[in-house]
């Protein structure tokens, strides 16, 4: 399985809706911990005191000593404080202390909430202590809590976020074997994690399971699978996948059509690119800035000036405002062919020359087709001097002078 560095928080949106806030500690009731078995718990607490303090940080020692210092302090520890301490230890990698508090909870009559369990699981996932997540899931499974299906969904997400696909697969199979229904968010997250960390064959197998369950692939899943195909440069298979999902899905806007156009544009299959663009218009979809820039990048690289001009006219007709990518296509096309004197002819079609530059194009376009010279240079200019009031006109003027000087130096040598 290929390595892929993906931030943990980028996948939180795939969690079930009932657990959208479970990565935060939600205040629970302030009831005092049940007194049943507290005597034995307190005895165990003291027995572990020396060993825990030796391995804890200074802050951890202060917390433990404070809670052990008196009978009243230990007996009146609130659920909120217990949860906060437990998650804090887990996030800092102090597994022994977090596990100690968790064991005391499950061995008493204290009933953990889904907020506590989810916060603890996510904290362990961030520090890659997946064994602890498996242990927690086993303990709550034996207690038969009503929120157990949500705990399974969260465990699947935690394993998937960490790229541990084997544990994720095992947990999903266990969830199904227990008779729990796999909801849409969990099923889509399952596909997303295979797209990010698995092979194309594994990803397609995961998608096949989703289709057999008659669960709809959502936008996040479409993007993830498309990125996987683009990463492996399998653009024909990308097109087949998009057609299989359905190009007519309006719930994802122009995403499906834009990805399909990109699969042709990256290989400069201009006839197919134009044909699919017309098909998009006939299907009732209105092209956006990403649609136009995919075509403009292809036209610019192929030096198809007339098609580029027609595309700019079409943009004006559709009231689509050009961005930095559009300007880059025009500037690079003219300067690379040493036609800088004719550049004003194309720029006169632009309606926002004196506005502040911005990039509104979908990022997946750059990952496949890259950034043009003008685009890259302009971003460097603006990054170097952030306080200057940049406009497209100013950037073009600086870039043209830079290219002119570089050409002069080249010919002098």
C-alpha positions in Angstrom: 0.0 0.0 0.0 1.3 3.4 -1.0 2.1 5.9 1.7 0.0 9.0 1.7 0.3 11.9 4.2 -3.2 13.1 5.0 -4.0 15.3 8.0 -6.2 13.7 10.7 -8.7 16.5 10.8 -9.3 16.4 7.0 -11.4 13.2 7.5 -13.5 14.3 10.5 -16.3 15.2 8.1 -16.8 11.5 7.2 -17.9 10.7 10.7 -21.6 9.9 11.3 -23.8 13.0 11.8 -24.6 12.0 15.3 -20.9 12.1 16.1 -19.9 15.3 14.4 -19.0 16.9 17.7 -17.5 13.9 19.3 -13.9 15.0 18.8 -14.6 17.6 21.5 -15.3 17.0 25.1 -19.0 17.7 25.7 -19.8 18.5 29.3 -21.7 15.6 31.0 -23.5 15.6 34.3 -21.8 16.6 37.5 -22.9 13.6 39.4 -20.4 12.3 41.9 -18.8 9.0 41.0 -20.8 6.0 42.4 -19.5 4.9 45.8 -19.7 1.2 44.9 -16.2 -0.4 44.8 -14.6 3.0 45.5 -12.7 1.6 48.4 -10.9 -1.0 46.2 -10.4 1.6 43.5 -8.8 4.0 46.0 -6.5 1.1 47.2 -5.4 0.4 43.6 -4.9 4.1 43.1 -2.4 4.3 45.9 -0.6 1.1 44.8 0.0 2.6 41.4 0.9 6.0 42.8 4.7 5.6 42.9 5.0 3.9 39.6 2.7 6.4 37.8 4.5 9.5 39.2 7.9 8.2 38.2 6.9 8.1 34.5 4.6 11.2 34.4 5.5 14.7 33.5 5.5 17.4 36.2 1.9 18.5 35.3 0.8 14.9 35.4 2.3 14.4 38.8 0.5 17.4 40.1 -2.9 16.2 38.8 -2.4 12.7 40.3 -1.1 13.9 43.6 -4.0 16.4 43.9 -6.6 13.7 43.3 -4.9 11.2 45.7 -4.2 13.7 48.5 -7.5 13.3 50.3 -10.5 11.0 50.5 -12.8 13.8 49.8 -10.9 14.9 46.7 -11.0 11.4 45.3 -14.6 10.7 46.1 -15.8 14.0 44.6 -14.0 13.9 41.3 -16.6 14.9 38.8 -17.3 13.1 35.5 -16.1 16.3 33.6 -12.8 16.4 35.4 -12.3 12.6 34.9 -13.0 12.9 31.2 -10.8 15.9 30.7 -7.8 14.3 32.5 -8.2 11.0 30.7 -8.3 12.7 27.2 -5.5 15.1 28.2 -3.2 12.1 29.2 -4.1 10.3 25.9 -3.3 13.3 23.7 0.1 13.8 25.4 1.0 10.2 24.8 0.8 9.3 28.6 -1.0 6.0 27.9 -0.4 4.5 31.3 -2.2 7.3 33.2 -5.1 7.5 30.7 -5.5 3.7 30.8 -5.4 3.8 34.6 -8.4 6.2 34.7 -10.3 4.3 32.0 -9.9 1.0 33.8 -11.2 2.5 37.0 -14.2 3.7 35.1 -15.1 0.4 33.4 -14.5 -1.6 36.5 -17.0 0.5 38.5 -20.6 1.4 38.0 -19.7 4.5 36.1 -21.3 4.6 32.7 -19.1 6.3 30.0 -20.8 8.5 27.5 -20.3 8.3 23.7 -18.6 11.8 23.9 -16.0 10.4 26.3 -15.4 7.2 24.3 -15.1 9.1 21.0 -12.8 11.8 22.4 -10.6 9.1 23.9 -10.5 7.1 20.6 -9.6 10.1 18.6 -6.9 11.1 21.0 -5.4 7.6 20.7 -5.7 7.8 16.9 -3.7 11.0 16.8 -0.9 9.4 18.7 -1.2 6.2 16.7 -2.0 4.0 19.7 -4.4 1.8 17.8 -4.1 -1.1 20.2 -5.8 1.1 22.9 -8.7 1.8 20.5 -9.2 -1.9 20.0 -9.1 -2.5 23.7 -11.7 0.2 24.4 -14.0 -1.2 21.7 -13.8 -4.6 23.2 -14.6 -3.3 26.7 -17.6 -1.3 25.6 -18.8 -4.2 23.4 -19.0 -6.4 26.5 -21.1 -3.7 28.3 -23.7 -3.6 25.5 -24.2 0.1 25.4 -27.0 1.6 23.2 -24.4 3.8 21.3 -22.2 0.8 20.4 -22.8 1.1 16.6 -21.5 4.7 16.8 -18.4 3.5 18.6 -17.8 1.0 15.8 -18.2 3.7 13.2 -15.8 5.9 15.0 -13.2 3.1 15.4 -13.4 2.4 11.6 -12.7 6.1 11.0 -9.8 6.2 13.4 -8.1 3.1 11.9 -8.8 4.5 8.4 -7.3 7.9 9.2 -4.2 6.3 10.4 -3.9 4.1 7.3 -4.4 0.9 9.3 -6.6 -0.7 6.7 -6.3 -4.2 8.1 -7.8 -3.1 11.5 -10.4 -1.1 9.7 -11.5 -4.1 7.6 -11.6 -6.3 10.6 -13.7 -3.8 12.6 -16.2 -3.4 9.8 -16.6 -7.1 9.4 -17.1 -7.4 13.2 -19.7 -4.6 13.1 -21.7 -6.3 10.3 -21.4 -9.7 12.1 -23.0 -8.2 15.2 -26.0 -7.1 13.2 -25.3 -3.4 13.1 -26.2 -1.5 10.0 -23.4 0.4 8.2 -24.7 3.9 7.5 -23.8 6.1 4.5 -21.2 8.2 6.2 -19.3 5.1 7.5 -19.5 3.3 4.1 -18.2 6.4 2.2 -15.4 6.9 4.8 -14.5 3.3 4.2 -14.1 4.0 0.4 -12.2 7.2 1.1 -9.6 5.6 3.3 -8.9 2.8 0.7 -8.6 5.6 -1.9 -6.0 7.4 0.2 -4.0 4.4 1.5 -4.8 1.4 -0.6 -4.1 0.2 -4.1 -6.5 0.9 -6.9 -7.7 -2.7 -6.8 -8.5 -2.4 -3.1 -10.2 0.9 -3.6 -12.4 -0.5 -6.4 -13.3 -3.6 -4.3 -14.4 -1.2 -1.5 -16.5 0.8 -3.9 -18.0 -2.4 -5.2 -19.1 -3.3 -1.7 -20.7 0.1 -1.3 -22.6 -0.3 -4.6 -23.9 -3.7 -3.6 -25.2 -2.2 -0.4 -27.1 0.4 -2.5 -25.4 3.2 -0.7 -24.8 6.4 -2.8 -21.2 7.6 -3.2 -21.1 11.2 -1.9 -19.0 14.0 -3.2 -16.1 13.3 -0.8 -15.9 9.7 -2.0 -16.0 10.8 -5.7 -13.1 13.3 -5.1 -11.1 10.7 -3.2 -11.4 8.0 -5.8 -10.7 10.5 -8.6 -7.6 11.7 -6.9 -6.5 8.0 -6.6 -6.9 7.5 -10.4 -5.1 10.8 -11.1 -2.3 9.9 -8.8 -1.7 6.7 -10.7 -2.3 8.5 -14.1 -5.1 6.1 -14.9 -7.2 8.7 -16.8 -9.1 6.2 -18.9 -10.3 4.4 -15.8 -11.1 7.7 -14.3 -13.5 8.5 -17.2 -15.1 5.0 -16.9 -15.6 5.5 -13.1 -17.2 8.9 -13.6 -19.6 7.6 -16.2 -20.5 4.7 -13.9 -21.3 7.0 -11.1 -23.4 9.2 -13.4 -22.6 12.4 -15.1 -26.1 13.7 -14.6 -25.8 14.1 -10.8 -26.6 17.7 -10.1 -26.0 17.4 -6.3 -22.3 17.7 -6.9 -22.5 20.6 -9.4 -20.0 20.4 -12.2 -17.6 18.2 -10.4 -18.3 15.1 -12.5 -18.0 16.9 -15.9 -14.9 18.9 -14.9 -13.1 15.7 -13.9 -14.1 14.1 -17.1 -12.9 17.0 -19.2 -9.7 16.9 -17.2 -9.1 13.3 -18.1 -9.1 14.3 -21.8 -7.4 17.6 -21.4 -4.3 16.2 -19.6 -3.5 14.1 -22.6 -4.5 16.8 -25.0 -7.3 14.8 -26.7 -8.8 17.9 -28.1 -11.6 16.4 -30.2 -12.8 14.3 -27.2 -12.4 17.3 -24.9 -14.6 19.5 -27.2 -17.1 16.7 -27.7 -17.6 16.2 -23.9 -17.8 20.0 -23.4 -20.7 20.2 -25.9 -22.3 17.2 -24.2 -22.1 19.0 -20.9 -23.9 22.0 -22.3 -26.6 19.8 -23.9 -27.1 18.1 -20.6 -28.1 21.5 -19.1 -24.9 22.2 -17.1 -23.5 25.7 -17.0 -19.7 25.8 -17.2 -17.8 27.4 -14.3 -14.3 28.8 -14.0 -12.8 25.4 -13.5 -14.5 24.1 -16.7 -13.2 27.0 -18.7 -9.6 26.8 -17.3 -9.3 23.1 -18.0 -10.0 23.9 -21.7 -7.8 27.1 -21.6 -4.8 25.1 -20.2 -5.2 22.6 -23.0 -5.6 25.3 -25.7 -2.6 27.2 -24.3 -0.3 24.2 -24.2 -1.3 23.3 -27.8 -1.0 26.9 -29.1 -4.6 26.9 -30.2 -5.0 30.7 -30.1 -8.3 30.8 -31.9 -9.9 28.3 -29.6 -8.5 30.2 -26.6 -10.1 33.4 -27.9 -13.4 31.7 -28.4 -13.2 30.3 -24.9 -12.6 33.8 -23.5 -15.6 35.1 -25.4 -17.7 32.3 -24.1 -16.6 33.2 -20.5 -17.8 36.8 -21.0 -21.1 35.5 -22.3 -21.6 33.3 -19.3 -20.5 36.1 -16.9 -17.6 33.9 -15.6 -14.9 36.1 -14.2 -11.3 35.1 -15.2 -8.8 34.2 -12.4 -5.1 34.0 -12.2 -5.1 30.6 -14.0 -7.0 32.1 -17.0 -4.5 35.0 -17.2 -1.7 32.6 -17.0 -3.0 30.6 -20.0 -3.2 33.7 -22.1 0.2 35.2 -21.1 2.1 31.9 -21.4 0.6 31.1 -24.8 1.6 34.5 -26.3 5.0 34.9 -24.6 6.1 31.3 -25.3 5.5 32.0 -29.0 7.2 35.4 -28.8 4.0 37.2 -29.6 4.1 39.6 -26.7 3.1 42.6 -28.9 -0.2 40.9 -29.6 -0.9 40.2 -25.9 -3.1 43.3 -25.5 -5.5 41.9 -28.1 -6.4 39.0 -25.8 -6.2 41.0 -22.5 -8.8 43.4 -23.8 -11.3 40.6 -23.5 -10.7 40.4 -19.8 -13.1 42.3 -17.6 -11.1 42.4 -14.3 -7.6 43.5 -15.3 -7.4 46.0 -12.5 -8.8 43.8 -9.7 -6.9 41.9 -7.1 -5.6 38.4 -8.4 -7.2 35.3 -7.0 -7.4 31.6 -7.8 -10.9 30.1 -8.0 -10.0 27.0 -10.0 -10.3 23.6 -8.3 -6.9 22.4 -6.9 -7.1 19.0 -8.7 -6.5 20.8 -12.0 -3.0 21.8 -10.9 -2.2 18.4 -9.5 -2.7 16.9 -13.0 -1.8 19.7 -15.4 0.5 21.7 -13.2 0.8 25.5 -12.9 2.0 27.7 -15.8 5.0 29.9 -15.6 3.0 33.1 -15.2 0.9 31.6 -12.5 3.8 30.3 -10.5 5.8 33.5 -10.8 2.8 35.7 -9.8 2.3 33.7 -6.7 6.0 34.1 -5.8 5.7 37.9 -6.4 2.7 38.2 -4.2 4.2 36.0 -1.5 7.4 38.1 -1.5 5.6 41.4 -1.2 2.3 40.7 0.5 1.6 44.4 1.4 1.6 45.6 -2.2 -1.7 46.3 -3.8 -1.4 43.8 -6.6 -3.6 43.6 -9.7 -3.5 41.4 -12.8 -2.3 44.4 -14.9 0.7 45.0 -12.5 1.6 41.3 -12.4 1.6 41.0 -16.2 3.7 44.2 -16.5 6.4 42.8 -14.1 6.3 39.4 -15.7 6.7 40.7 -19.3 9.7 42.9 -18.2 11.2 39.9 -16.5 10.8 37.7 -19.7 12.2 40.5 -21.8 15.3 40.8 -19.7 15.9 37.1 -19.6 15.6 36.9 -23.4 18.2 39.7 -23.8 20.6 38.0 -21.5 20.2 34.8 -23.4 20.9 36.4 -26.8 23.9 38.4 -25.5 25.5 35.1 -24.6 
